[in-house]
Amino acid sequence: MPSRRQPYDAAHPVAVALCCGARWFCAWDMHVGRNLGRMATISGIDARRLSDLSQNGAVRRSEIIPLARAFDADPSDLLASLPAHLLLED
């Protein structure tokens, strides 16, 4: 089955949303259209933590792969789209 993932570049819907002022987490969330409960189930990240991320909270490097799974994205795409000041090293 071919991948339905669109490569991350300037035309990607998340990149466009970010250019229009969307918060990083919200841009990805709008792209997949999942509620925080479903995101928590898929990622294994507590819904309260996801809520913090949705308010422009900094992302731990260890959260990138679980978030990528929840956003149906490649981890490298999440990192490419994430503003440097929002990435925390573990």
Secondary structure, 3 states (H helix, E strand, C coil): CCCCCCCCCCCCHHHHHHHCCCCHHHHHHHHHCCCHHHHHHHHCCCHHHHHHHHCCCCEEHHHHHHHHHHCCCCHHHHHHHCCHHHEECC
